[in-house]
């Protein structure tokens, strides 16, 4: 990774003062978000998973406003309310199982959405200093290490989970 980055960017390294955030971002956004999502998906319905994964932008807006990176204007409030109303409408129609294992899965999916939202919001300050290529390269490298450390505690039995994972993954990417 160092040689291609150095060739393109001129320097592959990062300043010491940025390391805490650069380490946190891939741990939260790549590894923990993925791990929570997999663990949650293995415990709840695909409908719940899809709904919860798609409210990540709402969490991102709330976090950005709390950190002073965004202001809460009418258009954003309306957008957030429409998103939440859509989720509630689907839940009301289909019913959301909030008992036992499904509740644990839903809470893990909420944790995944919060991690993903924090990754997106907190990366803004790092992207003001470094190029997207450098931030992405370090995020993938450090996120891969963190995911490797979490892999012994994988999602468990994935029988029948592959199609649910693909459906939610496609939904999440389009968001």
Long-range contacts (C-beta under 8 A, 24 or more apart in sequence): 1-137, 1-141, 5-133, 5-134, 5-137, 8-133, 9-131, 9-133, 9-134, 12-134, 14-130, 14-134, 14-138, 15-129, 18-126, 18-129, 18-130, 21-122, 21-125, 21-126, 22-126, 22-135, 22-138, 22-139, 22-142, 23-142, 24-122, 25-119, 25-122, 25-123, 25-126, 25-135, 25-139, 25-142, 26-119, 26-138, 26-139, 26-140, 26-141, 26-142, 26-143, 26-146, 27-142, 27-143, 27-146, 28-115, 28-118, 28-119, 28-122, 29-115, 29-116, 29-118, 29-119, 29-120, 29-123, 29-139, 29-143, 30-119, 30-139, 30-140, 30-142, 30-143, 30-144, 30-146, 30-147, 31-143, 31-146, 31-147, 31-149, 31-150, 32-111, 32-112, 32-115, 32-146, 32-150, 33-112, 33-113, 33-115, 33-116, 33-119, 34-112, 34-147, 35-112, 35-147, 35-150, 35-153, 36-108, 36-109, 36-111, 36-112, 36-115, 37-108, 37-109, 37-112, 37-168, 38-154, 38-155, 38-165, 39-105, 39-108, 39-155, 40-104, 40-105, 40-106, 40-107, 40-108, 40-109, 40-111, 40-112, 41-105, 41-109, 41-155, 41-161, 41-164, 41-165, 41-168, 42-105, 42-155, 42-156, 42-157, 42-158, 42-161, 43-101, 43-102, 43-104, 43-105, 43-108, 44-97, 44-101, 44-102, 44-104, 44-105, 44-106, 44-109, 45-97, 45-102, 46-164, 46-167, 46-168, 47-90, 47-94, 47-96, 48-96, 48-97, 48-102, 48-105, 48-106, 48-109, 49-105, 49-109, 49-164, 49-168, 50-167, 50-168, 50-171, 51-87, 51-90, 51-91, 51-96, 52-106, 52-109, 52-110, 52-112, 52-113, 53-109, 53-112, 53-113, 53-168, 53-171, 53-172, 53-175, 54-83, 54-87, 54-171, 54-172, 54-175, 55-83, 55-84, 55-87, 55-113, 56-113, 56-114, 56-116, 56-117, 56-120, 56-172, 56-175, 57-83, 57-117, 57-175, 58-83, 58-84, 59-113, 59-114, 59-116, 59-117, 60-116, 60-117, 60-120, 60-121, 62-117, 63-117, 63-118, 63-121, 64-121, 67-121, 69-121, 69-124
